Amino acid sequence: MSRWRSWALLPAFALAAVGGGLAGCSSSASSSDGSAAASSAVGCAVTSVADKVLPSVVTISASGPAGAGTGSGEVIKSDGYILTNNHVISVAAHAGGKVEVTFSDGTSEPATIVGRDVLTDLAVLKVAQSDNLKVIALGSSDSVQVGQPVVAIGAPLGLSGTVTSGIISAMDRTVEVPAEDDKSALLVSALQTDAAINPGNSGGALVNCSGDLIGVPSAGASVPTSDGGSSAGSVGLGFAIPVSIAQTISNEIISTGRVSHSYFGIQTLPIPADAAAQIGLKGGLFVAGVVPGGPAATAGLLQGDVITEIDGQAATSNVQLQELTITKHAGDTVTIGYLRDGKAGKATVTLGTQP
């Protein structure tokens, strides 16, 4: 599993996307059917959950000029649409690429890429309608609670139909993972679980005790070893994209073939702690560039400003702005606090649509 550092993890750990062409990888009350009220000590009836969900989970093989890999996915619509991670199929998204889907009964079909979104690491495939299509039930990630038992189903290391179980360890994680072309993807409001998540689980199903999809496993942590490598296998730190976000993104892909994110029109650089201290700040973002006529420029922000607050929160990372482009829509407003020539100011940015 490749080593990738992320501020969301302890310094002793590395983060990797799990599966595909890569080398690895405040909560509400109960779940949609009340199963979250079950004690984590009791756990799920994993056998019955597996019987229900396995027919909906597929193994995905993707190949292209740059290589090949495997991952997982789940059937989300009866007319052949399958949800997965972008990094599972990105290798096939170029001329000559191919994607094949294998169902739980062992039969395989070619699939086409309907659309994909690098920023959220999500993608949708389509296969021809057949008797093999069993749609997974969609739960509510908004009602997940820490400690509730969950089951993860996918194809770690290409081993189709693998089932692991655990609990929701934490919620609302923001996890930055590597993507193609030196870009990053952002797992927003991610669910953290100790259910074993390994390379190949990406795009699979994290379900509650009723077998309802609550998250899409997408990344896992690994421990660096003394020889410069990383530990093999799960270390009990896996992250899943919440189904609420996955459903919104997949619906847009199915409708339009692409995803339109909101847009600030600004380039920023985090200010090192020692430099920030010299101007009496604990941190901040230096405005390195402003797109002429863009949302930030229209709001009055200028190159050379230092952003100190973003929607009332201290500005410390570019990820904060990136996260808002996923969670907010064009037309929404964001309040930005800034310093200019030593004087504090505020700007209200009305987000635009990403070009």
C-alpha positions, 0 to 999 in steps of 0.5 A, spaced: 500 500 500 502 506 498 504 511 503 500 518 503 500 523 509 494 526 511 493 531 517 487 527 518 491 522 521 496 521 527 503 522 524 505 515 525 500 513 520 500 514 512 494 514 508 492 510 501 486 509 497 484 502 497 483 498 490 483 500 483 489 502 479 493 505 485 497 501 490 493 501 496 488 505 497 457 531 529 453 525 528 445 524 529 441 519 532 439 512 530 440 509 523 434 509 518 431 503 521 433 504 528 438 499 528 444 503 530 440 503 537 443 496 537 449 495 542 456 494 539 457 489 544 451 485 540 454 487 533 450 485 527 447 478 525 453 478 520 451 472 516 444 475 514 447 481 512 452 478 508 446 474 505 442 480 503 448 484 501 453 480 497 448 479 491 448 487 490 456 488 491 460 487 485 468 486 483 470 491 478 476 489 474 479 495 470 485 496 465 488 501 460 494 503 457 497 505 464 496 498 467 490 495 471 487 494 477 481 491 481 476 494 486 469 493 488 462 497 487 455 496 488 448 496 484 444 502 485 439 502 480 435 496 477 437 499 470 444 497 470 448 503 474 453 501 479 457 506 484 464 505 485 470 510 487 474 514 481 480 511 483 478 504 481 476 505 474 481 511 472 486 507 469 480 505 464 478 512 463 482 513 457 483 510 450 483 503 450 481 502 457 476 497 459 472 495 465 469 488 467 464 487 472 463 480 476 457 479 480 457 474 486 454 468 482 461 469 478 458 471 471 461 477 468 459 483 464 463 489 460 461 496 463 462 503 461 464 509 465 458 513 465 462 519 469 467 520 474 469 525 479 476 526 481 475 531 487 470 526 491 473 520 488 466 517 486 464 514 479 458 511 476 458 505 471 453 502 467 452 494 465 446 491 461 440 490 464 440 482 467 437 477 472 444 479 476 442 486 478 440 486 485 439 493 487 442 495 494 438 498 499 440 505 501 440 507 508 442 514 511 449 516 513 446 522 517 443 518 522 449 514 523 452 514 530 459 512 533 459 505 536 454 502 532 456 495 528 457 495 521 459 490 515 464 491 510 463 487 503 468 488 497 473 484 494 480 486 498 486 483 494 481 481 488 478 476 493 470 477 491 465 477 496 469 478 502 465 480 509 468 483 515 465 487 521 466 492 526 463 498 528 463 506 526 469 508 530 468 516 529 465 521 524 466 527 520 473 526 518 476 530 512 481 525 509 485 528 503 487 522 499 492 522 492 488 522 486 490 522 478 495 527 475 498 529 482 491 532 484 488 530 491 481 527 492 477 529 499 473 525 503 468 529 506 464 527 513 467 521 512 465 515 516 471 512 520 471 504 521 475 499 524 472 493 520 478 491 516 478 495 509 484 493 505 486 494 497 480 492 493 475 494 498 475 501 495 468 502 492 464 497 496 459 497 501 459 499 508 452 497 511 448 497 517 445 491 521 439 491 516 444 491 510 442 498 508 448 502 505 451 507 509 458 508 506 463 507 500 469 504 503 475 508 500 481 509 504 485 506 509 491 507 514 497 503 514 503 504 519 510 505 516 515 500 517 523 501 519 525 499 512 521 505 509 515 500 507 508 500 510 504 495 514 500 490 510 493 489 511 488 493 515 490 496 521 483 498 523 483 505 520 478 505 514 474 511 511 468 511 507 464 516 503 457 517 507 452 515 502 448 522 503 454 525 499 455 518 494 448 519 492 448 526 491 454 525 486 452 519 483 445 522 481 448 528 478 453 523 474 447 519 472 443 525 470 449 529 466 455 525 466 459 529 470 459 533 477 459 541 477 462 543 484 462 550 487 468 555 485 471 560 489 476 563 484 482 563 488 489 560 490 492 560 497 498 558 500 498 556 508 502 560 512 508 557 516 507 557 523 513 561 525 511 566 519 504 567 522 507 568 529 511 574 526 504 578 524 500 575 531 497 570 528 496 562 529 496 561 522 492 563 515 492 562 508 496 567 503 492 569 497 497 567 492 492 569 486 485 571 484 481 569 478 479 576 475 471 576 475 471 570 479 467 570 486 473 572 490 475 577 486 467 580 486 467 579 493 473 584 493 479 579 495 486 581 493 492 578 491 496 579 497 491 578 502 491 573 508 485 569 510 484 569 517 477 566 518 473 561 513 465 561 515 467 563 522 473 558 523 480 559 523 483 559 516 489 553 517 489 549 510 487 549 503 483 543 505 477 548 508 476 551 502 476 545 498 471 542 502 466 547 501 466 547 494 463 540 495 459 541 501 456 548 498 453 549 492 453 555 486 450 561 489 451 559 496 455 565 500 461 564 505 464 569 509 471 570 509 475 574 514 482 577 512 488 582 513 490 587 508 496 591 510 495 590 517 487 591 517 482 586 518 476 586 513 471 581 511 468 579 505 462 575 503 463 570 497 458 568 493 460 561 490 460 560 482 460 554 478 467 551 477 469 552 470 
